[in-house]
Structure formats: structure tokens, C-alpha cells
């Protein structure tokens, strides 16, 4: 059989999918993992892998680039038969998450990140292709509450559960409302 389908884990486990990461693409090209390998070259590598396996593939799209470019990435991946693309909410020069909090991670604002995902979803031809959002708040040192809040804000029709008084997410929600009210008051004051 094909190598990708006959490989086994340490305890004999079968792999159910393949993963195409920028780290592996960069390693193949001998370049640093900071999005130096362009999307066209990465898609060529994906095509090479898909020629030797029938396993589903998940593509690590790093930051996804600009929404207008992510649109074409999704179209290309879907046309090749890739099952899903995962993008992270980082911006600026990519820093590999394996560095953890050792390196400063700059996160994209939620609205811009959601616009990018929306552009990708609009580019889809079928409902089968999936786009996953990888929230890097924990890697950036922001904490679990911030990561969960970003996910809830990014949902088109968020279901925001009620939390008991004193729960971290309830407190975070209150803090966000206070900040939004302060910003609105400052805006109105500046306009008068």
C-alpha cells in the first residue's frame, strides 16, 4: 500500500488523516517557518501528497493572509480535494506556536479574523469543505477566558450562556461591556 496509509503509531495506531503544515513545507524548502513558502508552492506540496494517499487532509493555513487571498486558497484547496483548512488569529510576522510564550504573539482583532473566515466560507463550492479557527490567545498569554470570548464573538449567531455571578466568563463579559460603554462615551464626547 501507500506509505501514508501504512504508517503506524508507536502502539500500532492507524492515522485517519494527513496534516499539511507550514512547518513541514518550510522544512522541505529549507526555509524558516514564518510564511516564507508561498501558497502556490505549498499547494504544489499538497498535490504531491494527495497523489499518494486517499486519507483526508487538513491544511494548516497559518494566518490565512488577506481575506481576498484566503478566498483563492480555499478554492484551490477544495478543488484539490483537501477536507479542511485551519487558520490562526495571528497577524504580522508569523511566530511558530511551538515557541509558546517565549516569543511575542500578535493577535488579529476578532472582526478582521471573522471577515477572513467569512471570505473563505463564501469561496466554498460545496458544504463539505471545513474551515477551522485556531484561537491563539493561550499561546499569546491572554488566558482561557479571552480565548473562549473570542470564539463566542466570532460565531455568526453566538449562543452566550448565562454564567453564575463571579464566574470568569461572566466577569469578562461585564468588563467588555464596561470598556465598550467607556469607548462609546468618549466617542460621543469627542463629537460634541
Secondary structure, 3 states (H helix, E strand, C coil): CCHHHHCECCCCCECCEEEECHHHHHHHHCCCCCCCCCHHHHHHHHHHHHCCCCCEEEEECCCCCCHHHHHHHHHHHHHHCCCEEEEECECCCCCCHHHHHHCCCCECCHHHHHHHHHHHHHHCCCCCCEEEEECCCCCCCCCHHHHHHHHHHHCCCCCCCCCCCCCHHHHHHHHHHHHHHHHHHHHHHHHC
